Amino acid sequence: KNPFKVFTSVLMSILFGLLIGFLILLISNPGTSFRALGGILAGAFGDPKSVGVGIGDLLYYATPILLTGLSVGFAFKTGLFNIGAAGQFMVGQYAALVVAFYGSGLGPFQWVVAILAGIIAGALWGFIPGFFKAIFNVNEVITSIMFNYIGMYLTNILIKSDRTIFDITRHETHHMSRDAFIPKLGMDKLFPGSRADMGFLIAVLIAITLYLVLNRTKFGFELKGVGYNRHAARYAGINEKKSII
């Protein structure tokens, strides 16, 4: 496939979807539509400082969504539907939060350990639907959706019952150590006044890594082979159950 054609087709699909959504909103509620459009134009062509803050905050808030989307896309490229990304995100978020509140002794490495804890917890949560798919051929869509709700309610219960993390009087988490936050790595200079940090750069690096894994490694070839046809992959000597999980 031509990468440029793929990129332009995806971009046109996004723009067309936004246009249709705006037209529907315009027909149903013209006042809200024009106020929203005015806000976008003001942000795009207004004060350069406010534009920088807006872009920086956009990257900051987009990072977890981008990473979660990559987890869905990676599974989809191997022929599976990871509809459980929301639950994996919640469980991984809780694990990172625990390290952020209880790992103050880790010093400047606290944020690294928090990320690793989130990765491991999310992977274990995703392992369960994968295990049922590989061993019992249970549809991964059903199990992963179920584990979304289990993960959401479980983490809510754990957070609200932990007085070290949750402030019951203010109904919010307590403040955590600065070492638990991802370093800025110059992003605060590039987008002054915003919350931007190196998390977005990590997400971009992971996206590139996943592309290389899928298209340039034996492991990626095996994953895609199982996705295309697990029976043929097994006949070719690929461990299909391990690949599915």
Disulfide bonds with the S-S distance in Angstrom:
none
